[in-house]
Structure formats: C-alpha cells, structure tokens
C-alpha cells in the first residue's frame, strides 16, 4: 500500500468517525400520541396485526396453524393489557388457541405446527390469566 492510499484510508476513517460522533437531534413525540412510549407502539403493532388476521379470517374462513398461534398470542397480549376491547381480544385468543390445538394436537411434528407450538407455549406461560382453566390444562 502506498503512502497516498494509506493517508486517504485514514482520512476516510476519521471522517466516518466524526460523522458517527455528531449527535443527531431527536424528534420529540407529543404526549397525546399513541406512540409516546414503547408500550403504546407495541400495542398499536399488535392491534394492526390482529386486525389483519381478523380480515383474513373473514376472507378465507380458516387460518392456517401458524396464523392461529400468532393470532392467539397477539390477542392474549392485548387482552392482558385490559381496555374496552379486552373481552373481544380474550375471545379471539381462546378461539384461535382452541383451533390450533384441534388442528395440531394429533401431530406437532409438522412444520406449521412446530411454530404454532412455540406460540402456544409462550401464550400459556406469559398470559395464563387470559385462558380458561380447561384450555390451560390442554396446553
């Protein structure tokens, strides 16, 4: 490597380091926004995903195993947070978890069911209060 190339390389490293060291101004989020914190943002993402699953279920009339597990977990997370929609979220979580158990119960070794099993395990461990006792026992 020649001296000119080495100096150019060192100069590029110094320029990149300088750019990384400059603090960028943060854009403030208003207090009334639903994105005011990580929990609000997470809730919003879960609500969007749950709405998409509900619309898809109406369109195709049956969700596959992976979507059932993910939907049950998302609905249980929203039901556990409370609010006016909590009973509807709870009923979705119970309905989708029951459907996933019915579809995958005989054979958990299928590819779709392995991922569903992980979602249902997390549901049973993280949000047991959302599920009725008989469904918790089946999980």
Secondary structure as GFF3:
##gff-version 3
##sequence-region A 1 139
A	DSSP	alpha_helix	3	21	.	.	.	ID=ss1
A	DSSP	alpha_helix	38	60	.	.	.	ID=ss2
A	DSSP	alpha_helix	65	81	.	.	.	ID=ss3
A	DSSP	alpha_helix	86	104	.	.	.	ID=ss4
A	DSSP	alpha_helix	111	126	.	.	.	ID=ss5
A	DSSP	three_ten_helix	128	130	.	.	.	ID=ss6
A	DSSP	alpha_helix	133	138	.	.	.	ID=ss7
###
